[in-house]
């Protein structure tokens, strides 16, 4: 599962040819065009031109310097995996998070069952005499303390059809505010359907 997330295409957008003009736009190479506005679901959003990839970036995409490409529906850079998470590998990233939670929950339960028969204060002695058991329990609990909040955040983002990048930068403001509305939010059920059933754009 980590290999699928780390080594699959996160949604890289192919670069346009750098032939002196910006992808047929007629702009000189030393001056990039101004951002343009797009209307999506009655909300105007900004579309930027990437001077590195020589193309207009689709909505929700971002240029990621380490890869040298724009990433479609850029979510975040995962330091644990050393890869970008975008449209192409977001589902496998969520599956990996849930596998980590399931694996470490099972590990904690099995370790506690190992200690459970020791009633009274004897379980403290068992843990003290078996430092490997205590270390394994602590390791599994640390992974759970990391993975559960991250998974909860990502499911909240899925319910609202947001990316981590949009959430951190507060692109659309808090829900119900009079600021810019999220043009991609289709309601909780349709947002989940889009994540689970949608094929690549």
Order of alpha helices (4+ residues) and beta strands (2+ residues): alpha-beta-beta-beta-beta-beta-beta-beta-beta-beta-alpha-alpha-alpha-alpha-alpha
